[in-house]
Amino acid sequence: MRIKKRRKSSRFRGTHTHGRGFKKKARGSGHRGGKGLAGTGKRGDQRKSLILNLYGNDYFGKDKALRKKQPVKLKVINLHDISNNLHTFIKSGKAKESKDIVEVNLPGYKILAEGSISKKLRITASSASASAVDKVKKAGGEIILQK
């Protein structure tokens, strides 16, 4: 059993080109195209597979659609689901129950009006449909919208 493996660099000791052919190729990063991701442009075919694996097809080109900020996708929840799962929200800390009203904090959610509610709710959410706002107001609560 071999205890110490010889390093590959030791095999080039005594050769002045170290297996790179012409002597000037080995100086600096010139033959490689630069350090890091240098030389990965439109015609950098030797590095195309590396770039495509790292970044996908979004790396190349100047398409304005790629530079546009995508709108934040909100999760959707119905009033029916909120009223049915109030005890779960209270356990997890997303809701607090006071004397006459339950405060529910749902950032990143859009509230939809499907279903009915029986309790007074003060819901803080990122977005809500107009019909959901009306239903909550009729029940004696309110929806507070925040960005």
N, C-alpha and C positions, 0 to 999 in steps of 0.2 A: 504494500500500500504506500502510495506517495504521500509524504508528509507536507512538503512545501512545493507548490506549483510555481513554475517559472513564469514570470510576467511576460507579456507579449513584447513590451518595449525593449526587453533585453535581447530579443532576437535580431534587432536592427543595429545593435552596437557594432561599430566597425564599418557600417555602410554609410556613405555620406549623404545619400538621398533618403534613407529610411523607407524604401519601397514606394516613394511617391513619383518616381520618374525624374523629370527635370528638377534641378536643384532649387530654382527660384519658386517653384510651385509651393514649397513647404513653408515659405516665409509669411508670417502674418496670417490673415484669414482670406487672402486673395483668391486662392483656388477654390475655397469653400463657398465663396459668394458673400462672406461677412459673418458676423456673429449673430446668434439668436435667430430671429425671423427675417434677417436681411436677405435680399435676393428672392423673396417669395412673391414677386409681382406677377404681372400678367404672363410673362414668358418664363417664370421660374419653374420649369417643368420638373426639375430634379427634386423640388420640395412640394409639388402639388398634392401628393397623397398625404403628406404630413399636415398640410393646412386644411385639407378637406376633412380629415379625421378630427382635427382640433375644433374647427369653426364651422364646418359645413359649407354650403354654397354662398353664405352671406358675406364671406370674406372678400370676394372679387366683385368689381363693378362699382358704379356710382349711382345705383338706382335710388331715387328719392323715397320710394316706398320703404326701403330698408332703413332709412334714416328717420322716418316718421316715428314719433312715440306712439306706441299702441295704448289705447284706452284701457284703464284698469277694469278687469272683468270682475263684477260683483257676484257674490253668491246670492241665491234667491231663497226666500223663506215666506211661507204663507202665514196669515194671521191665525188660521186654524192650528198650524204646527206650533206656533208660539204659545197659544193658550193651552194646548195639550201637554206641552213639555215645560211648563213654568217651574215645576218642582226640580227638574233637571238643571234648568238655568240657575235657580237659586243655589243648588248644591255646588255648581261649578263656579259660582261667583259672577256670572254674567247678569244676574238679576238680584235686586234687593226688594224685600217686601216691607212696606211701612203700613201705617194704620189703614188707610183707605185706598192706596194706590201701589201698584207694583212697577218699579223702575227696571227696564230691560235695556242692557247696553249691547248692541249688535253692530260694531263697526265692520265695514266690508260687506254688508248685506243690503239687499233691496227687499223691501217689505211689499208683498202682494196681498190683495184683498180676498183671496179665496177662503171661504169658511166664515165662521162668526166667532165673536168674543163676548164673554159675559162679565169679565172683570175690568176695572179701570186700569189702563196701562199707560205708562209714559215710556215710549220706545225711542231710543237714540240709535239711528242707523245712517248709513251713507246715502240711501235713496229710498223712495217709497212711491207707489202709484197713488194717483189722486183718489181713487176709490178706497184704498186702504186708509188714507188720511181721514176721509169722511166717516168710515166705519168706526175708527178709533175715537173720533170726536163725538159721534153719537153715543158711544158707550161711556163717555165722560173722561176720556184720556186724551193724550196728544202724542204726535210723532215729531221728534226733533231731528232735523237733518244736519249732518256734519260732513265735511269733506275729508 
